[in-house]
Amino acid sequence: MATETAIETQRSAAFSSPIKLSAGILCFGVVVGLVLFFIVLPTLLVIPMSFGTASYIEFPPRGFTFRWYIAYFQDPDWMAATFFSLRIAIATTLAATIIGTLAAIALVRGKLPGKSLIQAFTLSPIVLPHIVIAVALYLVFSPMRLTGNFFGFLIAHTMLAVPYVVITVTAVLQRFDPLLELAALNCGASRPRAFFTVVLPNIAPGVAAGAVFAFLASFDEATVSFFISGVDGKTITRKMFEDIDFNLTPVIAAVSTVMVVVSLILMGGIQLLQSRRKT
């Protein structure tokens, strides 16, 4: 009798364990979903507010109009800030991609003394508060007259963007088989040719993803740009801050929506590129 009771107990425990596991997974998924929804909600609210007919930001919006998008594209100050940010972001993408890729190769394959310390120093701009970096850069750039200067922005944004490239390229390099490069070298290829014909095509998805992250890190950067901007050299994020203080209209929501759409297009392009490469 005791044996039968023990068997029944084990059976009931075996049946209840998957149910408890499924319930736990479901609860965890609900919590994660609510957290993600809470994070994304402000962005979702900005989009309909950019189409409101009122001359101030309100939710829910009344009516539907493209007036604020037209005002954005016809305003010379907004366009100047936008093109200035695009120039910086494109230059930053090129510089950060080259520097970050080379740094990742050195960190993954090189036998460097103090490699862990060098890696931590390379990734530190992600960890350090941007307000600290902004104040430090302002104190350094101001005597050198690099505030409000294209090259000052390029230096600052490249420093902030390089860690993203290092992370993505390091991830693909660790999965890349170095024997493929060795085989190319044994076949008579020079090391640069082996890199460009064998290594680079295999790590291209990671390099492309790092380039996109570098572009977005530069184009969306607000804190550092606020400190090192000038009267003539002003990024789109600095212009947004100024209008929030002195001229809060739905144009701000329209600009925010444009930036969100650009970010989604770039991220979607990377996902599409990687999915096609896998197939």
Protein Blocks (a to p, Z undefined) as FASTA:
>chain_A
ZZmmmmmmmmmmmmmmmmmmmmmmmmmmmmmmmmmmmmmmmmmmmmmmmmpfbfbdcddd
edjdfklmmmmmmmmklmmmmmmmmmmmmmmmmmmmmmmmmmmmmmmmpccehklmmmmm
mmmmmmpcfklmmmmmmmmmmmnopghiaklmmmmmmmmmmmmmmmmmmmmmmmpcfklm
mmmmmnopafklmmmmmmmmmmmmmmmmmmmmmmmmmmmpmklmmmmpcfklccfklmmm
mmmmmoccfklmmmmmmmmmmmmmmmmmmmmmmmmmmZZ
